[in-house]
Amino acid sequence: MTAHVDTFCRDGLPPADQQPEFVFDLPELQYPQQLNAATALIDDTIARFGADRPCLGSPGETWTYGDVLARANRIAHVLTADLGVVPGNRVLLRGPNTPWLAACWLAVLKAGAVAVATMPLLRRHELDKINATARPAVALCDERFLDELPPEVAVVSFGTDLQARCAAHPVTFPDVATAADDVALLAFTSGTTGRPKATMHVHRDVLAIADTFSAHVLKPRPDDVFAGTPPLAFTFGLGGLLVFPLRAGASVLLVERATPTELAAIAAEQGVTVLFTAPTAYRTILDAGVGHLLAGVRRAVSAGEALPAEVAVRYREVVGRSLIDGIGGTEMLHVFISAADDDARPGATGRVVPGFRAEVHDVDGRPVPDGTPGLLAVKGPTGCRYLDDPRQRDYVRGGWNLTGDVYVRDAEGWFHHVARADDMIVSSGYNIAGPEVEELLATHPDVVESGVVGTPDPERGAVVTAFVVLREGAVPGPATARALQDHVKAVGAPYKYPRRVEFVDALPRNASGKLLRVALRERAAASPTEPEAPAAHPTPRAAATA
């Protein structure tokens, strides 16, 4: 029943025996065979709640649901009538979080095309790889970010060009009757090297993340105001800042860029009730003493990396509500294990989101007993479909999606994060999880945050290496490094202490706030292994080895 004239994505699907098993255990996941996600998100929501409700906002303006529908329809006309886009063509989107970017995303799906949203921070060589993989027919780009686009891609800017074109078209558009399993978007995984992996998600996937995590854990209301920092190009941001609010008839405030403390101030000033950002941002807000500004936020979601237990405890003490922790992934589109409210337990990610199934497996794909670390395996209404990529075999085995995370499930069904599988450090025969060492370091009063990785070592196989950001006034140097090492030995198993400590001004993170461990590993491998004299200031500030 595909509506795709251009069958590029369907032709690039993994073989049937390499695809995950999809399960649709909930009644609300029984979608019709023909389904256009954009129609469901905007047209159907208007039919339920009306067109005059606020929908997409920015610091300078607010669009109602009717405004968004009219603009998305006109952009769909531009794509099809002016630019010759046919169903199945890929359309590259580039720009920061703005109402125009969101309207363009909806328009692409209405036209039956495939949205390829990209980070505005990406540069030419990165966009070249995405272009080579996705082969977009056209790009819609914020006029401030045109310079880095590959010259062979036809471009229309969000600015005066697109607006002038839109004015020539009607505010109605006959949405393409796509199949529920027609590809709606290509999401590129973050932190990859070499050829980027493009994950294909179909129209029913877009609604499934709203009808599972959002409906059962987030529980949004039509009067909610959503906001946050993840870009719409990341699936965390796409769900939290577009799909979830529109599915619920709520509104969203799109912020192009904000520091954590600026985000807290915006939340207080604009009446934000649902917030999406990374654990580091919540820590920064608490450390800055402005946690009280989030008192009006009834649902604060933390994802992108593991939420430290101490941040969860402090947030509840200061704000009076629990953070909603969760683990998701580009391959699964959004969150599949989470907990909220009184069900949230600091130190545990949560339980399986209704609609999904999860187990902990050994390396041979067999379930391990509760209390035993193993590889997290997930299946549900969404799953990994890499576009024409042999790495599909690594992610999907026996119908299960293997996320690359090491987890422990307890007897009550709670899942506890240990580490990313590639974050496990094997040193002198001990398995040491980098995030666990970070938690131990975080209990020292001089530590703001840290990133812990393994550095190859001829004697031990690897040594635990910690990159540490100190509080203002703490002095970097060998004495402080030894104090941190002694502290970790005192509060945790002694074999876990960092034998190398390097003080830095900041940790490398991507645009969603996720720690870039690969950058730390590269830096650790390039750093000297002998103690250095304390440096005067900039990164690296000082290093020490025990």
N, C-alpha and C positions, 0 to 999 in steps of 0.2 A: 504493500500500500504506500510505498515511499512516494513523496512528492518531489524528491530531488531529481532535477534534470541533470545536474552535474553530480556524478556518482563518486567523486574523488574520495570522500570520507568513507562511504559504504565499502568502496573497493579496498580501502586501507584498514578495515576492521581485522582484528586478530582472527586466526582460524577458530572454528567453533570449539575445538578441544582445548584451546588456550584461554577462552573467555571464562569469566567467573560465573558461578551459579547465581542467578538473580532470584530473590525470594520476595513475595508480596504478601506478607502475613496479615496486614491490616486491611479492613474493608476500604478505607480511604485511599489505598494504593491500587485499587482496581480501576485503572484509567482506561478510557475508550481507546480504540485502535487509532483513531485520528485525533490529534491533540497538538495545538500550538500553544506553547508555554506563555508567549507574550499575550495572546488573546486571553488566557486564563488570568494572568497577572493584572492586566489593566482593563480590558473591556468587561470581563466577568465581574471584576471587583466594583466597577462603576455600576453594573447592573444590580449589585447587592447593596451598595452604600451611597450611590449618587456621585455626580461628577464634580460637585463644588467643594469637596473635602480637600484640605491641603495634602499634597503628595510629596513632591521633591522641593527641598529648600536649599538655599545657600546663604552665606552672610548677607547677600544683597537683594535676594528676591525669593519668592515662593510660588511654585506652580501647583495648581489644583490638579486633581486627577483628570479633569477635562482638558486642561492645558497640556498635560503629558500625553494624553491620547491624541490630541490634534497634532502635536509636534512629531510624535512617533509615526503617525500615519503619513504625514507630509514627508518625513525623511524616508519612509519606505517607498513612496512615490519617486523621490529623487534617486534612490538606489535602483529601482526597476526601470523607470521611464527614462531618466537622464543618463544613468551609468550602465544600463544593460545587465544588471545583476539578475541571475536566474536562481531558482531554488537549488541549494547545494553549493553555490559559490561561497568562498570564504571572504569575509570582510574584516580587515584589520582595524582595530580601534586603538587610538592612542591619546592619552590625556589624563590629567588628574581627576579626582572625584568631583564632578560637576553635574548639574541637571542635564546639560546637553549630552554628556557622555552616556548617562543612564538612558536618555531618550533614544540615542543612537543604538544602544544595545537592544532595546525593545524593538526598534524598527528593523534591525537585521533579522530578528526572529520572525517578525510579522511577514517579512518578505520571503521567508522560507530559506534564508541564507544561514551561514554558520558564523557566529561571532568569535573573533580572535582578539580578545582584549590584551593589551600589552602595557607594561609599566612605563610611565613617562620618564623614569630615570634610565631606561635602557638606551644604549648607544648603538651606533651604526653596526658594529661587528656583531652585536647581540641580535639586533633586528634582522640582520642579513640571515642569520641561522633560522630565526622564526619564519622569515619569508621563504627560505628554501624548503622548510618543512611543510608549512601551511599552504603556500602558493595562493595568496589572496588575490582576488580579482580587482579589489579596490581598497583604499584606506580612507577612513574618516578620522581626522586628526584635529585636535585643538591647535589653533593657529600659532600658539606659542611654542609648539613642539614639532614643527615641521622639518627642522634641519637634518635630523638623523635618519629620516626615512629613506629606504632604498629607492633610487631614482626610477627603477623600472615599474614601480607600483603607482597606479593612478590615484591621485589624492584630492579629496575635497575637505576643506578646513571647516571646523565648527563655527568659525567666525562669520564674517559678512558673506562669504561664498555660500555656505550651506543655508544660512537664513534667507538669502536672496532666492536661492533655488526653491526653498520650501514655500515661499510666498506665491509661487506660480502653480501650486498644486492644491487640491482639495484637502479638507480635514478628515475625510473618510478614506478608508483603504480596505479592500477585500483581502483580509489576512489569508495567507496560503494555508491550505488544509494539510499541514504536515502530518506524517505518521508519528505516533507516540515514540517510536524508536528511530526516527530520523535524527541525525546529529544536529544539535542546536549550538554547541560551542566547542572550541578547542581550548583547553586550559594547559598551559605549559608549566611543568614542575619547576620549582625554584631550587637553586643551589647545585645545578647540574654542571658538568663539564663536558666538552665535546658537543655532540649533537643533542640539542634539547629534546626532552620527551614531551610529546603532545598527547594529552589525555582527552578522549572524545566522550562527551556527555550528551545524551539525547533529551528530547523535550520532556519526557516523563520524569527524568532525573531531576530536572529543575524544580518541578512541583514536589517530588518525593522528599527533598531535603526540608521543604517547608512543612510537609505533612507528617514528618517524623520528628526530628530534633526541635524545630520551631514550635510545632503544635503541642508536643508532649512535654518538652522540657522548658523551652523559653516562654511558652504560653502568652503570646502577644495579644494586645487588645487594640481595637480600632482607634482609641484615643492616645496610643503610645507615640512618642517621638524618638526615633532611632538616630544614633550618631556613632562615630568611631573613626579609627585611623586606617584600617586595612584598605588598600586600593581595590577598586572594583575588578581589576585585572587578576587579583587573587581570589580564589573561590571562597575563602573566609569572608572577604569583603563583599563579594557578589551576593552571597546568601544573606549576610547580616545587614547589608546596607541597600539592598534592592529587592531581592526575592521575598525575604521574610516580611518586611513591612508592607509590600504591595499585596501579598497573599492575605494579609490580615486587615487590609484597609487602613493601615496606619500611615504615618508620614515619616520622612527621613530628612535629616539635616546633613547635607554633604559638605564636608570640610576638606579643602584641598590639602592643607598641611597644618599640623598643630603639634607643639611639644606636649608632653603629658600634662604639665601644669596649665597650659593654655586650653587643652581639652577639658580639664576639670572646670575651668572658668566658663567655657562655652556651655558645658552641660548645665551649670547652675543658671546662667543667664538665659538660655534658650529653653529651659524646661525639659531637657532630655530625660527620658525614662528608661531607655534601653541603650546600653553602651557596649561596643565591641572594640577591644584593643588587646595588646599583648601583656603577659605577666610583668614584664619589665616596666611598662607604663604605670601599672597599678602600684608597683613598688615605689617608683619615682614620685607619684602623687602622694603616697603615704609619707615618704621620707621628707617631702617638701612641706609637710604639715597642712596640706590643703584637702585632705580626704573628706573633710566635712562638706566640701562643695558637691560631693556626689550623693548627698543625703536624699535628693529627689530621684535618683536613679534606682528603679525598683528591680531591674534585671541587668547586671553587669557580667558580661561574658569574657572569659579569658581563654585564649587558645593561641596556637602558633608554636608553643613549646610548653614544657611541663610547668605547672604552677607550683612554686615552692610553698610548703606547708606554712611557713612563718608569714608569708604574704597573705595567704588565705585567712589566717588567724587574726592578723592585724587589721585586715580590711573589715572583718566582721565586728571587731571591737570598736573601730572608728566610725564605720558607716552604719552599723546595726543590721546589715543584711549579709548573706553569704554570696561570694563570687560564684558564678557558674563556670566550673572548669569543664574542659572537654578536649577530646582528641578527634581530629578529622584528618583530611588529607586531600590533595588535589585529585588523586586517583579515585577517591570515594566521593568527591565533590564537597562534602561538609562533615559535620560532627556525627559520630556514631556511638561514642561512649561519653556519658556526661552525668551530672547530677546538679540539682538546684535546691534552694531553700533548706529546710531542715534535713533533707536527704544528702546534702553535701557534707563530705568529711575531709578536712584538711589532710593532705598527704595521699589521697586517693583521687584518681581521675573521675570515677563514678561507676555506674552500671550501664549495661547495654541499652541504648536508646530504643524504644519500641519501634519495631519494623526491621531491626537488625539482629544478627546473631554474632557472637564472638567467642572464640576459644583461645587457649594458649597451647601452642604446639612445640614439639621438639624439632630438631633439624630434619627429621624424616617425615614430618607432617602428622605425627601422632599426638593426640591431646595428652598433656602432662597433668599430674595430680595438682589440686589446689595447693597453693603455697610454694609451688615450684616455678622458678623463672623459665620463660620460654618466649617464643615468637608469637606476637599477636596476629591472629587470623580472623578475618571478618567477612561476612557476606550479608547482603540485604538488597534493597531495591536499586541501589547504585553499585558501581564497581568499576574496576580498571579496564579500559580499552585503549591501549596505546595505538597511535596511528602508525601503522606499518613499521613496527619496531620489534626486533627480536628480544628486547629486554622484557617483553610481556611475559615470557616464561619465568622470569625471576620473581615477578610480582604476583602472578596467579598460579597456584598449584592446587590441583584436586578440587577446583571450583572455589577455593578460598582466596581472598585477597590478603597477601602478607605485607603488612605495612612497613616492616623494617624496624619495629619497636620491640624491645624486650619488656614484658609485663609479667606480673604475678596476679593471679586471681585468688581471692580468699574464699573461705567456705560460704560466705554470704553473697557471693557473686560480685563483689567489688573488685575493680581492676586497679592495680597500683603500678605506676610507671617506674621502670628501673632505668632504662636508657634507650637511646636509639641503638640498634644492633651494631652500627659502626662507631658508636660512642663508647662501647665496652673496651676497656684497657686491660690487656693481659700482661701483668707484670710479675715476673718470678713465679709464675703459676697461679697467681691470684687474678680473679675476674673482678675488676673495679669499674663501677659505673661513673663516668664523668659527672653527670648531674647530681649524683649522691655526694661527691666530694664538694661540689658547689654549695649544696645545702649545708654541709658541715662548716665550710668557710663563712657562709652567711651568718652563722651564729656568733662570729667575732665582731665586736663593736666597731672595729676599724674598717671593716669590709662593706663597701657599697654593693658590689656585685663581682662575679668572677666567671670565667670560662675555663673549663678543665678538659684537656685532651691528652692523648698519649703521644710521646715522642719516642721513635725507635732508639733502642739501646742495645749494644752488643752483648751485654752481660745479663740484663733482665728481660730482654725482648722489647719492653717499652717502659718508660718511666712516666709517672703522673706529673703533668705540667700544668700549672695554674697561672692564668693571666688574671690579675686582680686590680680592680679599681678601688682605691682607698677613699675614705671620707676626707673631707677638707680638714687640713691640720695634721693628719697622720703622715709620718715621714717614711718615704720608700727607702729601702735599703736592706742589707743583709740581716740586721737585727730584727726588723719587722718581719722579714721572710721567715726567720727562725721562730719568731713568736707565733706566726700563723701555722707553721708546721707543727709546733708543739700543741697548739690549740686543737688541730684536727686529730692528733694522736690521743688527746685527752677526751674528746667528745665522740670519737668514732674508733673503729678498729685501726690499730697503728699502721697496718700495711697500706691503708688508703691515703696516707698523708702525701701531699705533693712534694716530690723530691726536687722539683724545679719550681720556682716562683718568679714570675715576671710582673712588674707593676706597670700598668698602662693608664692612660687618661680616659680611654673609652674602649668598649668592646665592639668589634665589627658586627653590624646587624643589617638585615635587608629591610626593605621598605615597610614590611609588616611587623618589624621589631624582633624577628626571629634571629637568634644567635647564629652567626656564620662560623660554625666549627671548622669547616674546611679551610677557612682563612687562618684560623688559629693553628691548625695542624701545619699548614705551609710555613707559617712564621716560626713555629716551634722547631721545625726541621731545619730552618735556616739560621736559627739563633745559636750562639756559642753554648757549649755545655759546661764551661767553667764559670765560676762566679765572676761577676763584673763589679766594678766600683759603682756606687750610686751615681746616676746621671742627674744633671741639674733640673731638667724639666720634662720636655715633651716625650711622647711615646717613642720607644719604651723608656720608662723612667728609671728602672733599676732591675737587675735580675740576680737571682741567687740559686745555687744548686747544692743539695745536700748529698 
